Amino acid sequence: MARPRTPLLDRERIAATALQLLAEHGEFSVPQIARALGVQTGSVYHHVDGRAGVVELVRELVCDRIADGTLDLEPWDRALEAWARSYRAAFAAYPRAIPLLMTTPVRAPRVLAQYERAVGMLLAAGFTRERVMPLLTALENLVLGSALDLAAPEAMWEPSPDTPLLADALEAVGPGRAEAAFDVGLAAFLTYARALLGGAGGPA
């Protein structure tokens, strides 16, 4: 029998299937992936190191959507803002993957390489070693929280006659609440980060 021109199974198809299951159900298992691909569960294990390996493939697939080159921009604060906005857009496309990826250790080589570049950029800008990871973690919390906010219902509050101020505030912001909130958070983060360097973008 002739071999199929397109392989029935590879790491890219496994990752895409897992991401689809996450999008639909908020979870996945290796047997579910195998059933969706029409193969035996053991065949999936030939390509990945168990469920943890699939999680890292999913992480790489999502992070590949972050615009390449954002961390190469200058100065550092422009690069960090561009990276944050692209990072948010990438994860906003797959909000149900966020809880899984936020609660499992990052091992994917391409993703680790991106963090390495971010750390190097901040060190080169003049941030001290002990400042770097709190800054990156805070930015990631802002980005991923905002990505989840984009997936939430637009009307997250249901004002009552007893909350006229809340109703008026919601009416004033309109449908752009999530975007406005992210802009506020990102601006506050960058203002704080610049202040660590003396406010002028260079070491204090």
DATA-V429202 format. One record per residue. OMEGA is omega in whole degrees, -180 to 180 (999 if undefined). Layout:
OMEGA  OMEGA
This chain:
-179  179  180  180  179  180  180  -173  171  -175  180  179  177  180  -179  180  178  -180  178  177  176  -179  -176  -171  -178  -178  174  172  179  176  177  178  -179  179  -179  -179  179  -180  175  -180  180  179  178  -179  175  -175  -177  178  177  -177  180  178  178  179  -179  174  177  -180  179  -179  179  -177  176  179  176  -174  179  176  -179  -179  178  -180  177  -3  -173  -177  174  179  -178  178  180  178  -179  -178  179  177  180  -180  -179  -177  177  178  -178  -173  -177  175  -173  -179  179  -175  179  -174  175  -178  180  179  -175  -175  -177  179  177  179  179  176  177  178  179  178  180  180  -179  177  179  179  178  178  178  -175  -176  179  -166  -175  173  178  -179  180  178  179  180  177  178  -177  -175  174  179  177  176  179  178  -179  -179  175  179  180  180  178  176  -176  177  176  -180  -178  -178  -180  177  180  -179  179  179  179  -177  -177  177  -174  -179  -175  -176  179  -179  -180  179  179  179  -178  -178  178  179  179  -178  177  178  -179  178  -179  178  -180  177  174  -177  179  179  -179  180  999
